[in-house]
Amino acid sequence: MDFQPLLDEIVHRLAPEAGREGAVARYIPALARIDPRHFGIALRTGAGEEATAGDGGVRFSIQSISKLFTLTLAMRHLSEDALWSRIGREPSGNPFNSLVQLESEHGKPRNPFINAGAIAVADRIVGLYGRDAKSELLAFMSHLAGEPIGFDPEVAASEAATGYRNYALANFMKSFGKLDHDVDTVLDFYFHQCALSMSALQLARAAGYLCRDGAHPCNPGEQVVTERQARRINALMLTCGTYDAAGDFAFHIGLPCKSGVGGGIVAVVPDRLTLAVWSPALDATGNSLLGTRALELFAQRTGLSIF
């Protein structure tokens, strides 16, 4: 199937709506200045064919989409017990930065895609790499994308300056003995992972292992994760990847997705392709409003679904 005409059609239909509804993430100053009229979409098939439309080649702050890749990095090197002993795998049903659930569950995050869970994963990665954790993450992302990937220093600084709730989450977990390392060190890594700067096309490439049973998207014969691990990551994306809107995403789109408050969403069609959309204006759940519509339209037009 030639996907380029479809992506062009989606952009032609939806781009005029960009910025008319929703709002950018204003609680992070560096994101508050982003033009909400951006809209891009890109995909890469398991066979390596690519298509992009609109602002699909423009880099943006991937924010919580990074949680997908840090989880993958941790799964590559840690035993299941070491990784999951302090992190759950259930949908939260609460906002991604909620403290209430964390308190009632004694500092154990409900899943790795809410902020507390991602901070717990960051703690594991700091344990693996120490002071080299950030450079190891950049090397991993660049290897997946097939080109250099970097942090946006303005976004990272903005995250650190205004991340009061994340400091609260981390200190709360630390008080329950659920973090092994210094809170400031763990959060420095976490703020930088959220500040990874990538385009929709780069994201579609980097996530390609999830539609290839764990095989590297560009290097034949190299496994990023095992087939079993890839299936588990996709399962977590479906149930937990879009904050407390995961049920709606499964109902309307029917694909594993991971979103971020930078306005990006990555979707996986197992054994077929990975798709990424970007539109900075968010809905009430923190998901890209236009990006969600684009994914739903893509699913309708192609009939692609895991169900």
C-alpha positions in Angstrom: 0.0 0.0 0.0 1.2 3.5 -0.9 0.7 5.5 2.3 2.0 8.9 1.0 -1.3 9.9 -0.6 -3.2 9.0 2.6 -0.8 11.1 4.8 -1.2 14.0 2.4 -5.0 13.7 2.6 -4.9 13.6 6.4 -2.8 16.8 6.5 -4.9 18.5 3.9 -8.0 17.7 5.8 -6.8 18.4 9.4 -4.1 21.0 9.1 -6.5 24.0 8.8 -7.9 23.0 12.2 -4.5 23.1 14.0 -4.5 25.5 16.9 -8.2 26.2 16.8 -9.0 23.9 19.8 -7.0 22.7 22.8 -4.0 24.4 24.4 -0.3 23.8 24.5 1.3 22.6 27.8 1.6 25.9 29.6 3.0 24.6 32.9 6.3 24.0 31.1 7.4 27.5 30.0 9.5 26.2 27.0 6.5 24.4 25.7 4.1 27.3 26.3 5.8 29.2 23.5 5.4 26.5 20.8 3.1 27.6 17.9 0.0 25.4 18.2 -0.6 25.5 14.4 2.1 22.9 13.8 0.8 19.6 12.4 2.9 16.7 11.1 2.6 13.0 10.4 5.1 10.3 9.4 5.3 6.5 9.2 7.8 3.8 8.5 6.8 0.3 7.5 8.5 -2.8 8.7 10.1 -3.2 5.3 11.7 0.3 5.6 9.4 2.3 3.4 8.7 5.9 4.7 6.2 8.6 4.2 5.8 12.0 5.8 3.5 15.0 5.4 3.1 18.5 6.9 5.6 19.2 9.7 6.6 15.5 9.9 10.3 16.5 9.6 10.2 19.3 12.3 11.8 18.4 15.7 9.9 18.9 18.9 10.1 17.9 22.5 8.9 14.3 22.7 8.2 14.5 26.5 6.5 11.3 27.8 7.0 9.4 24.5 10.5 9.1 25.9 9.1 6.7 28.6 8.7 4.1 25.9 12.4 4.2 25.0 13.7 4.4 28.6 11.5 1.4 29.5 13.0 -0.4 26.5 16.5 0.5 27.5 15.9 -0.8 31.0 14.3 -4.1 29.7 17.4 -4.7 27.6 19.7 -4.9 30.6 17.6 -5.8 33.7 16.0 -9.0 34.9 12.2 -8.9 35.2 12.4 -8.9 39.0 14.9 -6.1 39.1 12.7 -3.9 36.8 9.2 -4.8 37.9 9.6 -5.3 41.7 8.8 -1.6 42.3 6.7 -0.8 39.3 3.2 -2.0 38.4 1.7 -2.8 35.0 -1.9 -1.6 35.5 -3.7 1.4 34.0 -3.9 4.2 36.5 -7.2 5.9 35.7 -5.8 9.0 37.2 -3.8 12.0 35.8 -0.2 11.1 34.8 1.3 13.3 37.6 -1.1 12.3 40.4 0.2 11.9 44.0 -3.0 10.4 45.4 -2.6 6.9 44.0 1.1 6.8 44.8 0.3 7.5 48.5 -2.4 4.8 48.7 -0.1 2.3 47.1 2.8 3.0 49.3 5.1 4.6 46.8 4.8 1.9 44.0 3.8 3.5 40.7 0.9 1.9 38.9 2.7 1.6 35.6 5.9 2.8 33.9 4.2 5.4 31.7 2.9 7.7 34.4 5.4 10.2 35.7 6.1 8.3 38.9 6.7 5.0 37.0 9.0 6.7 34.5 11.0 8.2 37.4 11.3 4.7 38.9 12.6 3.5 35.5 15.0 6.5 35.4 16.3 5.3 38.8 17.1 1.9 37.3 18.9 3.5 34.4 21.0 5.7 36.7 21.9 2.5 38.5 23.0 0.9 35.2 25.1 3.7 33.8 25.8 6.2 36.6 27.0 9.6 35.3 27.0 8.2 31.7 23.2 7.7 31.8 22.3 10.6 29.6 25.0 9.9 27.0 23.9 6.3 26.9 20.3 7.3 26.3 21.4 9.6 23.4 23.5 6.9 21.9 20.6 4.4 22.1 18.2 6.9 20.5 20.6 7.8 17.8 21.2 4.1 17.1 17.4 3.5 16.8 16.8 6.6 14.6 19.8 6.1 12.4 21.0 9.7 12.9 22.1 11.9 15.8 19.5 12.7 18.4 20.0 15.4 21.1 18.4 17.1 24.0 16.7 20.5 23.9 18.6 22.3 26.6 16.0 25.0 27.0 13.3 22.4 27.6 15.4 20.5 30.0 16.2 23.6 32.0 12.5 24.6 31.9 11.5 21.1 33.2 13.9 21.4 36.1 12.9 24.9 37.0 9.2 24.1 37.2 9.1 20.4 38.0 7.7 20.8 41.5 5.3 17.9 41.2 7.9 15.6 39.8 10.2 16.5 42.8 7.2 15.7 45.1 6.7 12.3 43.3 10.3 11.4 43.5 10.7 12.4 47.2 7.6 10.5 48.0 8.9 7.3 46.4 12.2 7.9 48.1 10.5 8.1 51.5 9.0 4.7 50.9 12.4 3.2 49.9 11.3 2.9 46.2 14.2 4.9 44.8 17.8 3.7 45.2 19.6 6.9 44.0 19.8 10.6 44.8 16.5 12.3 43.8 18.3 15.2 42.1 20.4 12.8 40.0 17.4 10.7 39.0 15.3 13.8 38.1 18.1 15.3 36.1 18.1 12.2 33.9 14.3 12.2 33.8 14.0 15.9 32.8 16.6 15.3 30.0 14.8 12.3 28.6 11.6 14.4 28.4 13.6 17.0 26.5 14.7 14.7 23.7 14.2 16.5 20.5 12.9 14.5 17.5 10.7 14.7 14.5 7.7 12.5 13.8 9.7 10.8 11.1 12.6 10.1 13.5 10.1 8.8 16.1 8.5 6.5 13.5 11.9 5.1 12.6 13.1 4.8 16.2 10.0 2.9 17.3 10.2 0.5 14.4 11.4 -2.4 16.5 7.9 -2.5 18.0 6.3 -3.5 14.7 9.1 -6.0 13.9 8.9 -8.4 16.8 11.8 -6.5 18.5 14.1 -6.4 15.5 16.1 -3.2 14.9 14.3 -1.0 12.3 17.4 -0.4 10.2 19.9 -3.1 11.0 18.8 -6.6 9.8 19.6 -9.3 12.3 19.9 -7.1 15.4 17.4 -7.5 18.1 16.6 -4.4 20.2 14.4 -6.5 22.5 13.1 -10.0 22.3 9.8 -10.8 20.5 8.2 -11.4 23.9 9.4 -8.1 25.3 8.2 -6.2 22.2 4.7 -7.7 22.7 4.7 -6.7 26.3 5.7 -3.1 25.5 2.9 -2.9 23.0 0.5 -4.2 25.6 1.5 -1.5 28.0 1.2 1.1 25.3 -2.4 0.0 24.6 -3.5 -0.1 28.3 -1.4 2.7 29.8 0.3 4.7 27.0 -2.2 7.6 26.7 -2.7 8.6 30.3 -6.3 8.2 31.5 -7.6 8.2 27.9 -6.3 4.7 27.1 -9.7 3.2 26.9 -10.9 5.8 24.4 -7.8 5.3 22.3 -8.4 1.5 22.2 -12.0 2.1 21.4 -11.6 4.7 18.6 -8.1 3.8 17.2 -7.4 0.3 18.2 -3.6 0.5 18.2 -0.9 0.6 20.9 0.0 4.3 21.4 2.3 6.4 23.5 1.7 10.2 23.8 3.5 13.2 25.3 2.5 16.7 26.3 4.8 18.1 23.6 2.0 17.1 21.3 3.4 13.9 19.8 1.9 10.4 19.7 3.5 7.2 18.4 1.3 4.3 17.3 2.2 0.8 16.4 0.6 -1.6 13.9 2.3 -4.9 14.8 4.0 -6.6 11.8 3.2 -3.6 9.6 4.4 -0.2 10.5 4.9 2.6 13.1 3.2 5.9 12.8 3.9 9.2 14.6 1.9 12.4 14.7 2.6 15.9 16.1 0.3 18.7 16.9 1.1 20.7 20.1 -2.4 21.7 21.2 -3.7 19.2 23.8 -7.0 18.0 25.0 -8.2 17.8 28.6 -6.3 14.5 29.1 -3.0 15.8 27.9 -3.0 14.1 24.5 -2.6 15.9 21.2 -6.1 16.8 20.1 -5.4 16.9 16.4 -3.0 14.0 16.6 -5.7 11.9 18.1 -8.0 12.8 15.2 -5.3 12.0 12.7 -4.7 8.5 14.2 -8.4 7.8 14.2 -8.7 8.9 10.6 -5.7 6.8 9.6 -7.3 3.7 11.3 -10.6 4.3 9.5 -9.0 4.8 6.1 -6.7 1.7 6.3 -8.8 -0.6 8.5 -5.6 -1.3 10.4 -6.2 -2.4 14.0 -5.0 -5.0 16.5 -8.6 -6.1 17.1 
